Amino acid sequence: MKKKRENVPQKTRDAEKREIRVYDSHNTTSFIERKKRMTLASLGIELPLNELSCQPETPTKVLSLRLPTTLLNKIKPYAGQHDVPYSAMIKMILAEGIESKIRNGWRVNRQ
């Protein structure tokens, strides 16, 4: 599934591509301080807080989900056609479905 790209000027996209190519062809290990421990906070990134525990919430959670074999057998080739792992395709389908429900007036009741 292709994502719609925002209207970014061609000059900006070309500059981004050139910058990426520079890092692909040059050794950047000298920029890394191996003795300095890197954390998300030191990079200026903060995770959202969990409402109940007031602790940083991880961006993803582990979930065990049982799907009917026939459904999984439909998802796998569909994901393969789009060159996406089937687990990522399941996440994309769920996200699109929830967004569609919310747009159509579906409300989430939190308890």
Order of alpha helices (4+ residues) and beta strands (2+ residues): alpha-alpha-alpha
